[in-house]
Amino acid sequence: MGTQPRGAEVWHGSEGGIAALTPVPWQAGTGGLVSGDVSPGGNSCKPRTSVRPQVRTERAGRSRKRARPDVGDAPPPCPRSGDFQLGKPWHPKERSTGGSVKDFPGFDASQDAEALYNAMKGFGSDKEAILDLITSRSNKQRVEICQAYKSLYGKDLIADLKYELTGKFERLIVSLMRPPAYSDAKEIKDAIAGIGTDEKCLIEILASRTNQEIHDLVAAYKDAYERDLEADIVGDTSGHFKKMLVVLLQGTREEDDVVSEDLVEQDAKDLLEAGELKWGTDEAQFIYILGRRSKQHLRLVFDEYLKISGKPIERSIRGELSGDFEKLMLAVVKCIRSTAEYFAERLYKAMKGLGTRDNTLIRIMVSRSEIDMLDIREVFRTKYEKSLYNMIKEDTSGEYKKALLKLCGGDDDAAGEFFPEAAQVAYRMWELSAVAKVELRGTVQPAGGFNDDGDAQVLRKAMKGLGTDEGAIIEVVTKRSNTQRQQILKAYKAHYGRDLMADLKSELSGSLAKLILGLMLTPAQYDAKQLRKAVEGAGTDESVLIEIMATRNNQEIAAINKAYQEAYHKRLEDDLSSDTSGHFKRILVSLALGNRDEGPENLTQAHEDAKVVAETLKLADVSSNDSSDSLETRFLSILCTRSYPHLRRVFQEFIKMTNHDVEHAIRKRMSGDVRDAFLAIVRSVKNKPAFFADKLYKSMKGAGTDERTLTRIMISRSEIDLLNIRGEFVDLFDKSLHHMIEKDTSGDYRKALLVLCGGED
């Protein structure tokens, strides 16, 4: 074959891809609560044949109970309503939806080699022809094209491509020409070469690859660079980060389908004792369990950990570990839960904000194009409410953009389908919501050694004479419980014959005044006041009505009704009725009655309720004889009066019936205030602290701050679940609530908010 030119690359062997499965789109819904047109048979899923790995729980010499296999990387089946038993776990079939690139039909390596040669011949090159051809061939076919090109022209195709192309487009095309293992080897070599190390690249590759892919990578690295990969990584990293990378490099993660319930419980307990319950952290225990156990086993361990600790394993890792080791372990956990979800998040972060992390974007689009790009696309759209295709289109340009879009394979916003992987992720979230025993904790606790008369004197002194000591006021008001504040109000009146609220109102101003005065009201009085402001005057603040009415429990609703009547001499229900209309009014009035059931789930009833939800959202296979109005009334009653545990079961049964998540279905098929109200209920049922974390984030992101929302939530949740909200905030947005408040507010208002926040995570 002659001498290899400069820039030539040599490798042995190649890997093929997985054929894509394209879901059938469904049509959108009609009438009443639901907008658009729908045909009765709205389920988009086609039957799929697959063998689910057998799950047993017997180990040699020991008797085991049967452990529940959990939802994992694979998309779920598309069962009809009669295909499952009530109360039984739903077992998705272990297969991926597939890649966006597959073998090109009628492939001819010599013909393609000639086409590429002609595209690069003469002055300039036909980049469009190059990208069209290379992005539509599988990696196995590209390797054959390289060989045919060498045979026909005695030249190295990759060297010629490097010569003809430039920039990001060249990097993308050349990466596509390498076999996957050699592409990974090149990425890792670049990550550790020279001064500094690209730890994010090492984490992404080693945390996400299968045992076989790791073995192929190690061999390819040795073949391409005549060096030992483990030795190079050991020489370039340190500490626990290095140890975990070495464990992953062995490619020895358990792959059997035998799950021991006893071992699941023991591993969860060992992780808890190695972190949360230990002074310091036993990192070796985390490395051993997370580095060796099978994916199926670890998913169950994570569920068990949530049950016994009250928090997800990710939150414990953030609290117990640090630096690159923390990032690596979080990546491992994310890949165990869902590799597609991990890569969807990586792609989103690569393109959001100013600038694009092109190396990350190229690496993922190339490495996943024949494995699980369709899964990544569907999770991306579900999680970020926009398609991967559109984000690439907005964030890149030129031939580089065209090539990336070809690898992406399609625009999911063009169709309305909800893909299996997204349904699988949604089902897992409802499972976790149902099993979690989370202790709700506020950040404001009753002050020790409390002296109401002493606090009253401090406040009077802070407001007496010229000027106001805002710091003293903040110190007292934000560090006392609401019950203690009510006692201070009485002591102030008794001691000075003055109204503390009136004095505070005259001395403070702006956002700080609203925050301090809000804290001095009882929770019911504060909510009643916010509701009154939302309905009085011109226009209605529907978002406030939704936030309060959809998230308060029966006791809180009863107290709000009483406080509203006392303060405004009107019934809350009457004001809601006069200021709203249609289905939105019916929802608010139903919630204002405070009649939500507080009992456990009823499996039989949950199945029937799920059918009503499916029929109302136009996703049922068989339509009932109920009228549209009757269905809508039952739907509204289910969401507004069923208990939270029962609704969690309803929404799981809904996914089994339709292969859709109820939140996504409501978002797509409803509109306006009705949609927002139902979404608030569903999200509160799923995870109320996460609902409030999302609202807090949106109140501060971008230009300007929605101080009304920020103040309202910080006041109303400070003694209920603000500590939980903080945890969800970090999980969702990779930044702390404390940090965002510090960055987005100022002055005494900021000081008071940070005290309520209670600490930096």
Disulfide bonds with the S-S distance in Angstrom:
Cys45-Cys78 2.47
